[in-house]
Amino acid sequence: MILVNGLIVLATVAAMEGVATLTHRYVMHGPLGWGWHRSHHEEGDGLLERNDLYAVVFTVLSGALIAFGMAGVWPLRQLGIGLMVYGILYFVVHDGLVHHRWPLRYVPRRGYLKRLVQAHKMHHAVEGRDGCVSFGFLYAPSVPALKARLQRNGTLAGERRGAAASPFRDAAGAPTAPPDRGGATAPPARGR
């Protein structure tokens, strides 16, 4: 039974990437959820943002699943633990590695973590909620595919203003060279 419970937790963690991707694309970037999520795509100077309410919702859901599971409703505890593990991974990767919302300022220079950071920066290269790419948090499509999609859509912030198009910008908003040509870029000042 321990093996089955462990597999349920792992399957839940894996499935949550799909759930999170769909939630990010159709709820957070949709008319219903953009009111909270918009704060994540705009400059801000506070420690917290309205978008953090999504973390509260998923934390409450995880806690409720664990509580009902502890009360004897199998396999809700395992589902809740899987949701909690995914939330921890999200916090470490998205809030920490990508957006530097906690003190460790590691910038990956190669490999999958670099691609993950680049893909999420490209998600934020679009102004507003429409035309974004890469809605996953732990899965990153290839950077060239994302660049092509952004160019095809014509949704880069710079293209709409007539500036040079680049999904990679420095803290002042000026275009910079893509990281795949010369190392990882430093994160923007708020860079959400």
VOKOLLUM-591186 format. One line per field, with one value per residue: residue number from 1; residue in three letters; y, x, z of N, C-alpha, C in turn. Coordinates in nm, 2 decimals, decimal comma. Example, Ala and Ser with C-alpha at 12.3 -4.5 7.8 and 13.67 -1.06 7.14 Angstrom:
nr: c(1; 2)
rest: c(ALA; SER)
n.y: c(-0,57; -0,22)
n.x: c(1,32; 1,28)
n.z: c(0,78; 0,71)
ca.y: c(-0,45; -0,11)
ca.x: c(1,23; 1,37)
ca.z: c(0,78; 0,71)
c.y: c(-0,33; 0,00)
c.x: c(1,32; 1,29)
c.z: c(0,78; 0,79)
//
This chain:
nr: c(1; 2; 3; 4; 5; 6; 7; 8; 9; 10; 11; 12; 13; 14; 15; 16; 17; 18; 19; 20; 21; 22; 23; 24; 25; 26; 27; 28; 29; 30; 31; 32; 33; 34; 35; 36; 37; 38; 39; 40; 41; 42; 43; 44; 45; 46; 47; 48; 49; 50; 51; 52; 53; 54; 55; 56; 57; 58; 59; 60; 61; 62; 63; 64; 65; 66; 67; 68; 69; 70; 71; 72; 73; 74; 75; 76; 77; 78; 79; 80; 81; 82; 83; 84; 85; 86; 87; 88; 89; 90; 91; 92; 93; 94; 95; 96; 97; 98; 99; 100; 101; 102; 103; 104; 105; 106; 107; 108; 109; 110; 111; 112; 113; 114; 115; 116; 117; 118; 119; 120; 121; 122; 123; 124; 125; 126; 127; 128; 129; 130; 131; 132; 133; 134; 135; 136; 137; 138; 139; 140; 141; 142; 143; 144; 145; 146; 147; 148; 149; 150; 151; 152; 153; 154; 155; 156; 157; 158; 159; 160; 161; 162; 163; 164; 165; 166; 167; 168; 169; 170; 171; 172; 173; 174; 175; 176; 177; 178; 179; 180; 181; 182; 183; 184; 185; 186; 187; 188; 189; 190; 191; 192)
rest: c(MET; ILE; LEU; VAL; ASN; GLY; LEU; ILE; VAL; LEU; ALA; THR; VAL; ALA; ALA; MET; GLU; GLY; VAL; ALA; THR; LEU; THR; HIS; ARG; TYR; VAL; MET; HIS; GLY; PRO; LEU; GLY; TRP; GLY; TRP; HIS; ARG; SER; HIS; HIS; GLU; GLU; GLY; ASP; GLY; LEU; LEU; GLU; ARG; ASN; ASP; LEU; TYR; ALA; VAL; VAL; PHE; THR; VAL; LEU; SER; GLY; ALA; LEU; ILE; ALA; PHE; GLY; MET; ALA; GLY; VAL; TRP; PRO; LEU; ARG; GLN; LEU; GLY; ILE; GLY; LEU; MET; VAL; TYR; GLY; ILE; LEU; TYR; PHE; VAL; VAL; HIS; ASP; GLY; LEU; VAL; HIS; HIS; ARG; TRP; PRO; LEU; ARG; TYR; VAL; PRO; ARG; ARG; GLY; TYR; LEU; LYS; ARG; LEU; VAL; GLN; ALA; HIS; LYS; MET; HIS; HIS; ALA; VAL; GLU; GLY; ARG; ASP; GLY; CYS; VAL; SER; PHE; GLY; PHE; LEU; TYR; ALA; PRO; SER; VAL; PRO; ALA; LEU; LYS; ALA; ARG; LEU; GLN; ARG; ASN; GLY; THR; LEU; ALA; GLY; GLU; ARG; ARG; GLY; ALA; ALA; ALA; SER; PRO; PHE; ARG; ASP; ALA; ALA; GLY; ALA; PRO; THR; ALA; PRO; PRO; ASP; ARG; GLY; GLY; ALA; THR; ALA; PRO; PRO; ALA; ARG; GLY; ARG)
n.y: c(-0,12; 0,12; 0,17; 0,21; 0,44; 0,62; 0,63; 0,75; 1,01; 1,09; 1,08; 1,27; 1,50; 1,52; 1,54; 1,78; 1,97; 1,98; 2,06; 2,31; 2,44; 2,46; 2,60; 2,84; 2,93; 2,95; 3,04; 3,22; 3,39; 3,45; 3,61; 3,58; 3,53; 3,72; 3,96; 3,91; 3,79; 3,98; 4,15; 4,01; 4,05; 4,31; 4,59; 4,61; 4,70; 4,58; 4,32; 4,12; 4,03; 4,07; 3,84; 3,63; 3,53; 3,31; 3,11; 3,09; 2,99; 2,74; 2,63; 2,61; 2,43; 2,20; 2,15; 2,09; 1,86; 1,69; 1,69; 1,57; 1,33; 1,23; 1,19; 0,96; 0,93; 0,78; 0,83; 1,09; 1,22; 1,15; 1,28; 1,55; 1,58; 1,55; 1,77; 1,97; 1,92; 1,99; 2,26; 2,35; 2,30; 2,48; 2,72; 2,72; 2,70; 2,88; 3,13; 3,16; 3,08; 3,18; 3,44; 3,55; 3,61; 3,54; 3,53; 3,38; 3,42; 3,27; 3,22; 3,03; 2,90; 2,72; 2,43; 2,26; 2,42; 2,68; 2,70; 2,68; 2,92; 3,11; 3,05; 3,13; 3,40; 3,48; 3,44; 3,66; 3,86; 3,97; 4,23; 4,26; 4,02; 3,86; 3,66; 3,55; 3,31; 2,98; 2,86; 2,68; 2,58; 2,41; 2,28; 2,35; 2,47; 2,45; 2,72; 2,84; 2,76; 2,90; 3,17; 3,18; 3,15; 3,38; 3,58; 3,51; 3,56; 3,83; 3,95; 4,06; 4,30; 4,51; 4,50; 4,60; 4,85; 4,95; 4,94; 4,78; 4,43; 4,21; 3,95; 3,96; 4,17; 4,44; 4,58; 4,84; 4,81; 4,80; 4,63; 4,32; 4,09; 3,76; 3,50; 3,26; 3,32; 3,41; 3,34; 3,35; 3,58; 3,86; 3,89; 4,11; 4,41; 4,39; 4,20; 4,02)
n.x: c(0,08; 0,20; 0,37; 0,17; 0,04; 0,26; 0,30; 0,06; 0,10; 0,32; 0,21; 0,02; 0,17; 0,29; 0,06; -0,03; 0,12; 0,00; -0,26; -0,20; -0,09; -0,31; -0,49; -0,34; -0,34; -0,61; -0,77; -0,62; -0,52; -0,75; -1,08; -1,20; -1,00; -0,80; -0,80; -0,67; -0,43; -0,31; -0,14; 0,09; 0,21; 0,27; 0,48; 0,59; 0,64; 0,61; 0,63; 0,44; 0,18; -0,13; -0,17; -0,07; -0,28; -0,38; -0,20; -0,28; -0,54; -0,48; -0,33; -0,51; -0,69; -0,52; -0,47; -0,73; -0,78; -0,58; -0,67; -0,93; -0,85; -0,70; -0,91; -1,01; -1,09; -0,99; -0,82; -0,75; -0,57; -0,32; -0,35; -0,37; -0,11; 0,05; -0,04; 0,06; 0,34; 0,38; 0,32; 0,53; 0,75; 0,68; 0,70; 0,98; 1,09; 0,95; 0,88; 1,13; 1,37; 1,31; 1,18; 1,31; 1,21; 1,29; 1,58; 1,80; 1,99; 2,04; 2,14; 2,08; 2,31; 2,31; 2,16; 1,85; 1,73; 1,80; 1,67; 1,41; 1,39; 1,43; 1,20; 0,99; 1,05; 1,00; 0,73; 0,65; 0,72; 0,52; 0,29; 0,01; -0,27; -0,32; -0,19; 0,04; 0,30; 0,41; 0,29; 0,33; 0,48; 0,68; 0,75; 0,92; 0,88; 1,08; 1,31; 1,36; 1,12; 0,93; 1,01; 0,96; 0,68; 0,60; 0,68; 0,53; 0,28; 0,29; 0,30; 0,49; 0,59; 0,76; 0,72; 0,46; 0,49; 0,66; 0,92; 1,25; 1,22; 1,24; 1,23; 1,38; 1,48; 1,65; 1,67; 1,58; 1,41; 1,51; 1,59; 1,78; 2,04; 1,95; 1,96; 2,06; 2,26; 2,48; 2,51; 2,33; 2,07; 2,05; 1,79; 1,50; 1,43; 1,19; 1,06; 0,83)
n.z: c(0,00; 0,06; -0,16; -0,36; -0,25; -0,26; -0,54; -0,62; -0,51; -0,66; -0,92; -0,90; -0,86; -1,11; -1,28; -1,19; -1,33; -1,58; -1,50; -1,38; -1,60; -1,77; -1,60; -1,57; -1,84; -1,92; -1,70; -1,53; -1,73; -1,85; -1,87; -1,62; -1,42; -1,46; -1,31; -1,06; -1,15; -1,31; -1,16; -1,15; -1,39; -1,41; -1,31; -0,98; -0,64; -0,39; -0,15; -0,16; -0,40; -0,57; -0,72; -0,57; -0,43; -0,56; -0,48; -0,22; -0,25; -0,36; -0,16; 0,05; -0,07; -0,09; 0,18; 0,27; 0,12; 0,23; 0,50; 0,48; 0,38; 0,59; 0,76; 0,67; 0,40; 0,14; -0,17; -0,08; 0,09; -0,02; -0,27; -0,18; -0,07; -0,29; -0,44; -0,26; -0,27; -0,54; -0,52; -0,36; -0,53; -0,73; -0,59; -0,53; -0,80; -0,97; -0,82; -0,69; -0,85; -1,11; -1,08; -0,87; -0,60; -0,36; -0,14; -0,26; -0,54; -0,78; -1,11; -1,38; -1,61; -1,82; -1,96; -1,86; -1,66; -1,73; -1,98; -1,88; -1,73; -1,94; -2,11; -1,94; -1,91; -2,17; -2,17; -2,02; -2,20; -2,34; -2,35; -2,15; -2,14; -2,35; -2,62; -2,51; -2,44; -2,34; -2,08; -1,88; -1,56; -1,47; -1,70; -2,00; -2,32; -2,62; -2,67; -2,93; -3,06; -2,91; -2,96; -3,23; -3,23; -3,09; -3,27; -3,49; -3,39; -3,35; -3,11; -2,93; -2,69; -2,78; -3,06; -3,09; -3,01; -3,19; -3,14; -3,14; -3,16; -2,90; -2,67; -2,45; -2,20; -2,04; -1,70; -1,74; -1,95; -2,21; -2,51; -2,50; -2,59; -2,68; -2,43; -2,53; -2,70; -2,55; -2,28; -1,97; -1,90; -1,67; -1,42; -1,47; -1,29; -1,14; -1,29; -1,34)
ca.y: c(0,00; 0,24; 0,20; 0,27; 0,58; 0,70; 0,65; 0,85; 1,14; 1,13; 1,10; 1,40; 1,61; 1,52; 1,58; 1,92; 2,06; 2,00; 2,14; 2,44; 2,50; 2,50; 2,71; 2,96; 2,98; 2,98; 3,11; 3,34; 3,48; 3,46; 3,73; 3,55; 3,54; 3,82; 4,06; 3,87; 3,76; 4,10; 4,21; 3,94; 4,09; 4,45; 4,63; 4,64; 4,71; 4,52; 4,18; 4,04; 4,08; 4,01; 3,70; 3,54; 3,48; 3,18; 3,02; 3,07; 2,90; 2,60; 2,58; 2,57; 2,30; 2,10; 2,13; 2,03; 1,72; 1,62; 1,67; 1,47; 1,20; 1,19; 1,15; 0,83; 0,92; 0,74; 0,87; 1,23; 1,26; 1,14; 1,39; 1,67; 1,58; 1,57; 1,92; 2,04; 1,90; 2,07; 2,40; 2,37; 2,31; 2,61; 2,83; 2,72; 2,73; 3,00; 3,24; 3,17; 3,07; 3,27; 3,58; 3,60; 3,67; 3,51; 3,58; 3,31; 3,48; 3,18; 3,24; 2,91; 2,94; 2,61; 2,32; 2,27; 2,53; 2,80; 2,70; 2,71; 3,07; 3,18; 3,03; 3,21; 3,54; 3,50; 3,45; 3,80; 3,95; 4,02; 4,32; 4,22; 3,88; 3,79; 3,64; 3,50; 3,17; 2,91; 2,87; 2,58; 2,63; 2,32; 2,23; 2,46; 2,43; 2,50; 2,87; 2,88; 2,75; 3,01; 3,29; 3,18; 3,17; 3,52; 3,66; 3,48; 3,62; 3,97; 4,00; 4,11; 4,43; 4,60; 4,51; 4,68; 5,00; 4,99; 4,92; 4,65; 4,32; 4,12; 3,91; 3,97; 4,31; 4,47; 4,64; 4,96; 4,78; 4,80; 4,50; 4,27; 3,97; 3,64; 3,43; 3,14; 3,36; 3,46; 3,32; 3,38; 3,72; 3,89; 3,91; 4,25; 4,46; 4,32; 4,09; 3,92)
ca.x: c(0,00; 0,29; 0,41; 0,06; 0,03; 0,37; 0,28; -0,05; 0,16; 0,40; 0,12; -0,05; 0,27; 0,31; -0,06; -0,05; 0,18; -0,10; -0,36; -0,15; -0,08; -0,45; -0,54; -0,27; -0,38; -0,76; -0,83; -0,54; -0,51; -0,89; -1,15; -1,24; -0,89; -0,69; -0,79; -0,57; -0,30; -0,25; -0,04; 0,21; 0,26; 0,30; 0,58; 0,54; 0,75; 0,58; 0,67; 0,33; 0,10; -0,26; -0,16; -0,04; -0,41; -0,39; -0,13; -0,36; -0,64; -0,43; -0,29; -0,64; -0,74; -0,43; -0,49; -0,86; -0,76; -0,51; -0,76; -1,03; -0,78; -0,67; -1,03; -1,04; -1,13; -0,87; -0,68; -0,74; -0,45; -0,21; -0,37; -0,33; 0,03; 0,10; -0,06; 0,15; 0,47; 0,39; 0,33; 0,67; 0,83; 0,64; 0,76; 1,12; 1,13; 0,89; 0,90; 1,27; 1,46; 1,27; 1,15; 1,40; 1,13; 1,35; 1,71; 1,90; 1,99; 2,10; 2,10; 2,13; 2,38; 2,30; 2,07; 1,70; 1,69; 1,82; 1,56; 1,29; 1,39; 1,41; 1,07; 0,90; 1,07; 0,93; 0,59; 0,63; 0,76; 0,40; 0,21; -0,13; -0,30; -0,34; -0,07; 0,15; 0,34; 0,47; 0,20; 0,36; 0,57; 0,80; 0,78; 0,95; 0,90; 1,21; 1,32; 1,34; 0,98; 0,86; 1,04; 0,89; 0,54; 0,58; 0,70; 0,42; 0,16; 0,31; 0,25; 0,59; 0,57; 0,83; 0,66; 0,34; 0,52; 0,74; 1,06; 1,31; 1,15; 1,32; 1,16; 1,47; 1,50; 1,72; 1,59; 1,53; 1,32; 1,58; 1,62; 1,91; 2,07; 1,89; 2,06; 2,12; 2,38; 2,59; 2,49; 2,20; 2,05; 2,01; 1,65; 1,47; 1,42; 1,07; 1,06; 0,73)
ca.z: c(0,00; 0,07; -0,30; -0,43; -0,20; -0,32; -0,68; -0,63; -0,48; -0,78; -1,03; -0,87; -0,89; -1,26; -1,34; -1,16; -1,43; -1,68; -1,44; -1,36; -1,74; -1,82; -1,52; -1,60; -1,97; -1,94; -1,59; -1,49; -1,84; -1,90; -1,81; -1,48; -1,33; -1,49; -1,21; -0,97; -1,22; -1,38; -1,08; -1,18; -1,52; -1,40; -1,22; -0,84; -0,54; -0,27; -0,13; -0,21; -0,51; -0,57; -0,78; -0,46; -0,38; -0,62; -0,39; -0,10; -0,29; -0,38; -0,03; 0,12; -0,13; -0,05; 0,32; 0,28; 0,07; 0,33; 0,62; 0,45; 0,37; 0,73; 0,82; 0,62; 0,26; 0,05; -0,16; -0,08; 0,16; -0,12; -0,37; -0,12; -0,05; -0,43; -0,46; -0,17; -0,33; -0,66; -0,47; -0,31; -0,65; -0,79; -0,51; -0,55; -0,93; -1,03; -0,74; -0,65; -0,96; -1,23; -1,04; -0,76; -0,50; -0,23; -0,14; -0,34; -0,67; -0,87; -1,25; -1,45; -1,74; -1,92; -1,93; -1,85; -1,58; -1,81; -2,07; -1,81; -1,70; -2,07; -2,15; -1,86; -1,95; -2,29; -2,13; -1,98; -2,30; -2,40; -2,27; -2,13; -2,11; -2,48; -2,71; -2,43; -2,47; -2,23; -1,96; -1,77; -1,46; -1,46; -1,83; -2,08; -2,46; -2,67; -2,68; -3,07; -3,09; -2,85; -3,03; -3,36; -3,20; -3,06; -3,39; -3,57; -3,33; -3,35; -2,97; -2,85; -2,65; -2,86; -3,19; -3,09; -2,99; -3,30; -3,10; -3,18; -3,09; -2,82; -2,55; -2,34; -2,18; -1,91; -1,60; -1,80; -2,06; -2,33; -2,56; -2,48; -2,67; -2,62; -2,35; -2,59; -2,77; -2,47; -2,13; -1,91; -1,87; -1,53; -1,42; -1,46; -1,15; -1,08; -1,38; -1,32)
c.y: c(0,13; 0,27; 0,26; 0,42; 0,67; 0,73; 0,75; 0,99; 1,18; 1,16; 1,24; 1,52; 1,63; 1,58; 1,73; 2,02; 2,09; 2,09; 2,29; 2,52; 2,55; 2,61; 2,84; 3,02; 3,03; 3,05; 3,24; 3,44; 3,50; 3,58; 3,70; 3,57; 3,64; 3,93; 4,03; 3,86; 3,88; 4,16; 4,13; 3,98; 4,24; 4,47; 4,65; 4,64; 4,64; 4,37; 4,09; 4,11; 4,01; 3,86; 3,60; 3,48; 3,34; 3,08; 2,99; 2,97; 2,76; 2,54; 2,53; 2,44; 2,19; 2,06; 2,05; 1,88; 1,64; 1,59; 1,57; 1,33; 1,15; 1,14; 1,01; 0,82; 0,90; 0,77; 1,02; 1,29; 1,26; 1,25; 1,52; 1,69; 1,61; 1,72; 2,00; 2,04; 1,99; 2,22; 2,44; 2,39; 2,44; 2,72; 2,84; 2,76; 2,86; 3,13; 3,27; 3,18; 3,17; 3,41; 3,63; 3,67; 3,62; 3,53; 3,51; 3,36; 3,40; 3,21; 3,12; 2,96; 2,83; 2,51; 2,35; 2,39; 2,66; 2,81; 2,73; 2,86; 3,14; 3,17; 3,12; 3,36; 3,57; 3,51; 3,60; 3,90; 4,02; 4,11; 4,27; 4,07; 3,80; 3,77; 3,58; 3,35; 3,11; 2,93; 2,77; 2,65; 2,54; 2,26; 2,36; 2,42; 2,49; 2,65; 2,91; 2,87; 2,86; 3,14; 3,30; 3,21; 3,32; 3,61; 3,64; 3,55; 3,77; 4,03; 4,05; 4,26; 4,53; 4,61; 4,60; 4,82; 5,04; 4,98; 4,79; 4,54; 4,23; 4,08; 3,92; 4,12; 4,33; 4,54; 4,77; 4,94; 4,78; 4,66; 4,45; 4,14; 3,85; 3,56; 3,32; 3,19; 3,40; 3,44; 3,37; 3,53; 3,74; 3,92; 4,06; 4,28; 4,39; 4,19; 3,98; 3,88)
c.x: c(0,09; 0,34; 0,29; 0,04; 0,14; 0,35; 0,16; 0,01; 0,24; 0,32; 0,05; 0,05; 0,28; 0,18; -0,08; 0,01; 0,08; -0,22; -0,32; -0,13; -0,22; -0,51; -0,47; -0,32; -0,52; -0,83; -0,75; -0,53; -0,65; -0,96; -1,18; -1,12; -0,78; -0,69; -0,69; -0,43; -0,23; -0,13; 0,10; 0,28; 0,29; 0,41; 0,52; 0,66; 0,73; 0,63; 0,56; 0,26; -0,03; -0,26; -0,13; -0,17; -0,43; -0,31; -0,21; -0,47; -0,59; -0,38; -0,41; -0,69; -0,65; -0,45; -0,62; -0,85; -0,69; -0,60; -0,87; -0,97; -0,74; -0,79; -1,08; -1,08; -1,01; -0,90; -0,66; -0,62; -0,33; -0,22; -0,33; -0,18; 0,10; 0,08; 0,03; 0,29; 0,48; 0,39; 0,46; 0,76; 0,80; 0,71; 0,91; 1,16; 1,08; 0,92; 1,05; 1,36; 1,43; 1,25; 1,23; 1,32; 1,18; 1,50; 1,81; 1,89; 2,06; 2,05; 2,16; 2,20; 2,37; 2,19; 1,92; 1,66; 1,70; 1,70; 1,43; 1,28; 1,36; 1,26; 0,97; 0,93; 1,00; 0,78; 0,56; 0,67; 0,64; 0,33; 0,06; -0,14; -0,30; -0,21; 0,05; 0,18; 0,39; 0,40; 0,24; 0,46; 0,69; 0,84; 0,81; 0,97; 1,04; 1,20; 1,30; 1,19; 0,90; 0,88; 0,96; 0,74; 0,51; 0,59; 0,58; 0,29; 0,17; 0,28; 0,36; 0,56; 0,64; 0,78; 0,54; 0,37; 0,61; 0,89; 1,12; 1,25; 1,26; 1,25; 1,25; 1,50; 1,57; 1,62; 1,52; 1,43; 1,38; 1,61; 1,76; 1,92; 2,00; 2,00; 2,13; 2,24; 2,50; 2,57; 2,35; 2,19; 2,02; 1,86; 1,62; 1,44; 1,30; 1,05; 0,95; 0,68)
c.z: c(0,00; -0,08; -0,37; -0,38; -0,26; -0,47; -0,71; -0,61; -0,61; -0,90; -1,02; -0,90; -1,04; -1,32; -1,31; -1,26; -1,54; -1,62; -1,43; -1,50; -1,79; -1,73; -1,55; -1,74; -1,97; -1,82; -1,56; -1,61; -1,91; -1,83; -1,66; -1,39; -1,35; -1,38; -1,10; -1,04; -1,28; -1,30; -1,10; -1,31; -1,52; -1,30; -1,08; -0,75; -0,41; -0,26; -0,18; -0,32; -0,51; -0,63; -0,68; -0,40; -0,44; -0,54; -0,27; -0,13; -0,30; -0,25; 0,05; 0,06; -0,09; 0,09; 0,34; 0,23; 0,18; 0,46; 0,59; 0,43; 0,50; 0,80; 0,76; 0,47; 0,17; -0,09; -0,15; -0,01; 0,06; -0,23; -0,31; -0,10; -0,19; -0,47; -0,38; -0,23; -0,45; -0,62; -0,42; -0,43; -0,72; -0,72; -0,53; -0,69; -0,98; -0,95; -0,71; -0,77; -1,07; -1,19; -0,93; -0,65; -0,36; -0,25; -0,23; -0,48; -0,77; -1,01; -1,33; -1,58; -1,85; -1,87; -1,92; -1,77; -1,65; -1,91; -2,00; -1,78; -1,83; -2,12; -2,07; -1,88; -2,08; -2,27; -2,09; -2,08; -2,37; -2,31; -2,27; -2,12; -2,24; -2,56; -2,63; -2,48; -2,34; -2,10; -1,85; -1,68; -1,44; -1,60; -1,92; -2,23; -2,51; -2,70; -2,83; -3,11; -3,03; -2,92; -3,16; -3,34; -3,17; -3,18; -3,48; -3,52; -3,34; -3,21; -2,88; -2,82; -2,74; -3,00; -3,19; -3,07; -3,10; -3,26; -3,15; -3,09; -3,03; -2,70; -2,43; -2,32; -2,04; -1,82; -1,65; -1,91; -2,20; -2,38; -2,53; -2,57; -2,60; -2,54; -2,43; -2,68; -2,68; -2,33; -2,09; -1,88; -1,72; -1,53; -1,42; -1,32; -1,08; -1,16; -1,36; -1,45)
//
